[in-house]
Amino acid sequence: MEIKKNGMYVICGRPNVGKSTLANALAGEKVAIVTSKPQTTRNRITAVCARGETQFVFLDTPGFHKARNRLGEYMNGVVRESVAEVDAAVLVVEPVPEVGKPEQLLIERIREAKLPAVLVINKRDTVTPDRVLGVIEAYRKEFEFDEYLPISALRGEGVDALLDAVEKYAQEGPELYPRDMASDQTERQIASEVIREKMLECLEREVPHGVAVAIEQYIREDGVLKIAATIYCEKETHKGIIIGKNGAMLRRIGELARRELEEARGEKVFLETWVKVKENWRSSAAQIKNFGYADD
């Protein structure tokens, strides 16, 4: 069916509310890494889907949080800028019947941009219906959302209802992305993010937030996708933790990343990883730009 309308929507919220899980559910495939640790998403990620004559483009943004370094400031800036560039906002919240400071700030940004907005109450499967009603009542006092939608992004429940709610904001126009495109990320970017995801899963709480992954090589030779990646951390002690005893941790991270990339690509992958130290890179404007966390 020919695309006749398109709509662009920002998915925003505090860290760990399920924004990236929702983006993956909307795209119908994994376009954003997901872990239980906060601030997993650092850049804006596009999730694209089509239904009928409408193409939906969702911008998955980093969790809005109290920034402690330049990287955090950049991540918050991504959220603020994204809210100003879309047709409507989707604010994702936990099923907690009170409005926190991050949500208040995001609501104020939505209000300033004069954006229509939908409140998505994620993880509805973890609470009672009465609890959900309490959340709706708390947020209704702060802002008059166009819709209040309880969903379970993890189970894919409520995705169609969300598309129904935001389709009315779509405007006449052609498709913005090719029909078979679920995200605007390059293969190199996805490989970098998959490696970082496995580090977030395997490492201690503080270490993975201070890492960045640079893809040095990404080539196909003799039927094999060869990837060389350098992992940068902020401290020598962190380097030792990432490598592990006799290199065990680094091998584990590499093996998990390789398996996922092979499954996603449908081809054999050879992955090499190294670890280097760049002290306090998250506080350096030049370094965060080098790692792709800053606008040109």
N, C-alpha and C positions, 0 to 999 in steps of 0.2 A: 504493500500500500504506500502511495506517495505521501511524503511528509509535507504538510501544509502549515504546521505551527511548530514553534519551538519555545521553550521556557528555560530560564537559568535560575537556579535556586542555591542559596548557601545553606549548608548544614553546619550549625554552630552549637556551642555548649562548652561546659567545663570539661577537664580531662576525664577520661574513663567512663563516660556516660553511654558509649556505644555508637558514636558517630561513624567510625570507620566500618563497624559491623553493618550498620544501616546502609552505608555507601555500597558495600559489597553485595548486600541483598538487592539493592536497587539495580545495580549493574548486571546482576546475574552471574557474576564471577568475582574472583578476588582481585581487586584493584588497589586495595590499601592494606598494609600490614596491620595485624591486630594482636595485642598482648594485654595482659592484666595490669601492666605498668602504666602509670600516667605519662602524658606527653610523648606517646609513641609516634604520633603524626607530627612532622615538623614543617612540611610544605603543604600547599594547597593541592589536592588531588581531585581530578575530574572523574566522575562516574556518569556514564552515558547509557540511556535506555530509550526505547521507543515503544509506543503503544498506539495502535490505530494511526491517525494522521499526525500525532504529536511526538516530537523528540524532546526528552527531558534531560537536562544537563545539571547535575548536582555537584557542587563544590564542597568537598570534604575538607574542613579546616582543622588546624591544631586546636587543642583544648585551651580555652581562655583561662589564664592563670596569673599569679603574681610573678612577674619576671624577676629573675635573679642575675641575669647576664644578658649580653647582647643577643645571643641566640633566642632567649626567651622573649626579648623585646621584638625581635624579628617575627617570631611565631604569633605573638599578639597582634602585630601589625598586619600580618596576613589575614587574620580574622576581621579586623576593622575595615581593611580595604575591600575584602570580599563582600561584606554586607552592603557596601556602596555600589556594587557592580551588577546586582541581580534583580530579578523580577519579584522575588519574594524570599522570605527567610523561613528556615525550619529550625526552631530552637529545640534541641534534644535535652531532656532532663531526666534525672532519676525519679523514681516514684516516692519522693519525699515531700510531705505537705508543708514546705516552707521555701521561700525564695532566697537563695544565697547571694552573696556579693557578686560573684561572677555572672550569675543570671541577671541581676539588677543592671550591671554594666552593659551586658549584651542587649537587654530590653531597651535601655536608653539609646544605644547605638541604632537599634531598629527604629525606634521612635524618631530619632534625628533624621534618619534616611527616609522617613515616611513610607516605610515598606509594609506591605501586608505580611502577616506572619502566621505560621501554624505551630502550635505547641505539640511536640511529640513526647509522650511520657513512655519512656522505654522500660523494658524489663517488667511488663505488666504481669507476666507469668510468675513473678516472685512475690506478689502482694495480692490482697483481697480487693474486690471491686470498691468497697468503702474507702480504702486507702487511696485508690485512684481518684475518687470523687473529691477527697480532701486535697489532693494535689491540684486538681482543676480549680477548686475554689480559691486556693492560695494564689495561684497565678492570675486568676481573673481579677483579683484586687489590684494587681500590678499593671496589667495591660490587657486590652480586649483583643485577644487572638481571634482570627477568623475561624479556626478549628482547633479542637482539643482531641488529640488522637492517642489512645493507649495502644502500644504495639509491643511486639517482641522481635527485635531486629535479629537476634540469634536464631530464632525459629522461622524468620521470614513472615511472621504474622503481622498483618496491618500494612504491608507494603502497598497493596493495591488501593487501600483506603487513602494512603498518603498521596499516591498518584492522582486519585480522584480529587483530593483536596487542592492540589497545586495546579492541576491542569487548567483551571479557569484563569490563571495568571499568564498562561502561554499566549504568545502573540503570533500573528500571521507571518510566515516566513519560511524559507527552506531549511533543510537540516543543516546543523552547524558542524557536525562530524559525520564521517562515513558510517553507513548503517552497521557495518561489522566491527566498529570501534567502541570498546567499552571504557577506555580511558585514554588520556593524552600522554601518559608516561611512556618513555622510551624503554626498550629492553634493558639497556644499561642501568637506567634508574631503578627499574624493578629488581634487577639483580642486586644492586646496592641495598635496596630496602629489605629484600629477603634475608640477606646476610645480617643486617642490623636487627631484624626481627628475631632471628635465632639467638643473637647475642642477648637481647632483652629477655628471652625465655630461659636462657641457660645461666646468666651471670647474676651476681649479687645486685641489690637494689640500686646502689649509687653508681656503680661502674658503667653500665651501658648508656646512661644519660650523657656521659662524657666521651662518647665515641662517635666517629664519623667513618664512613666507608667510601673509598675512592676506587672506581673501576679503572685499572690501568690498561687492561687488554680485554677485548671482547671480539673474538674472531672465530670463524668456522673453518676448520681444516680437516680433511679426510673424514668427513661425516661426524665430527665431534665439535661441540661448542666449547671453546677454550676461554676461560675467564680467569683473569689475574686481578686480585683485589688487595688493597692495602687498608688495614684497619688502623685508624689514628685514635689514640687515647691521650689523656691529659697528664698522667703520672706514670713513673716507672713501676710503682707498685701495682697499678692497674694493668700494665703490660704483662706483668707476671701472672696476674689472675686470669687474664684473657688467654694466655698461652697454656697455663696449667702445668701440672707436674708432667715432665717428659712430653710436653706438647699435647696432652690429652684433651684439654678443654678446647683448644683451637681446632683439633681434629674433629671433635664432636660438633662444634658450630659449623665447620665446613661440610661435614657429612649431611647434617640436617638441611643446610641450604642447598647443597647439590641435589639431594633427593627431590626437594620441592621444585627446583628449577627444571629438573629432568621431567617431572610429571607435568609441569605447566607447559614446557616447550615441546614435549614429545620427542626428545632427542637426547643422545648421550652428552653429558656435561663433564668437563674436566675443570675443577676449580682449585686454584692455588691462592693461599692467603698469607699475608705478612702483617706484622704488628709494629707500628712506630709510635713514638711519643711526640706530641706537639702540646706543650704545656699551656693550659688556660686558653685553648683555641676558641672556646665558646664566648669569651669576653673580647675577642679580637674581630673587629669589623672586616678586616682583610681576610682572615682565615675562614669565617663563616661564609663569606662570599665565594672563596675558593672551593668550599665544599657544597656549593649550590644552594645555600640558605640565605640568599639575598637577591634582591631584584637588580637587574642591570641598570 
